[in-house]
């Protein structure tokens, strides 16, 4: 079931969005609906972990202040600098 929604958006943005939708052969309503679906799904995916990941939670202890991104970058640098 569809329901009407009223949005307040700057006029120039609406015109650009309409032109984009037209170029893609879609309606502006369709683009907005799909964008909102994507946002909701991404949020839902973040909240739900797979059973395998849930089993692994807490199995590895890392020191306080552990910087995963820094360690990953370091390991990748070593791997690909050879």
N, C-alpha and C positions, 0 to 999 in steps of 0.2 A: 504494500500500500504506500502510495506516495503522499506527501504532505507539503504544502507550500511553505517556503521559508523566505523571510524578508531579511536582506543583508544591507548594511550601509558600507559602501566602498567608494573610494575616490573615483570620480568620473573617468579620468584618464586610464586608470587601472582597468576599469570595466571595459572600456573600448579596446584596449590592448588584449584583454582576456577573450573578448568576443571574436576579435580578429584571429587570435591563436586557435580558438575552438573551431572557427569556420575553416581555417587552413587544414586542420586535422580531420575535418568532416564530422565533428561532434558538436553537441550542444554545450553551452556554458554550464547548464545544470548538471549534465553528465560528467563534465570535467571536475566540478566541485564535489559531486557525490563520490566519485572515485578517489579523489584526493582525501576526503574525510574517511573513507573506508581504509585507505592506506595508513592514515594516522592512527586509527583505532586498532588496526591489526598490528602495527609496529609496537604499540603500547602493550597489547595483549601478549605478543611474542616475548617481550622483555620480562613479563611477569611469570611466564611458564617455562620451567626447565624440563628437559627431557629426563626420563627415569634414570638413564645412565649418568647424567651429570648430577642428579640428586644423590645418587649412591656415592659419588666421588667427593661431595662437599664435606669438608673437614678432614679429609684423608691426608692432606699435605699441610704442614705447618711452616709458615714463613716468618722471618723476623719482622718486628714492627718497623714501619718505614720502608718496607720492601717496595721497590719501584719496578713493577712488572714491565712497563714500557721501556724503561732504561735497560733492563736486563735482556729483553727481547732484541732491542736494537744492537746491543753489544754482541749478542750471539749471532745475529744475522750478519753483522759487519765482519766478524771472524770467519764465518762460513763462506762468505762471498769475496773476501779479500785475498784468498789464496790463489 
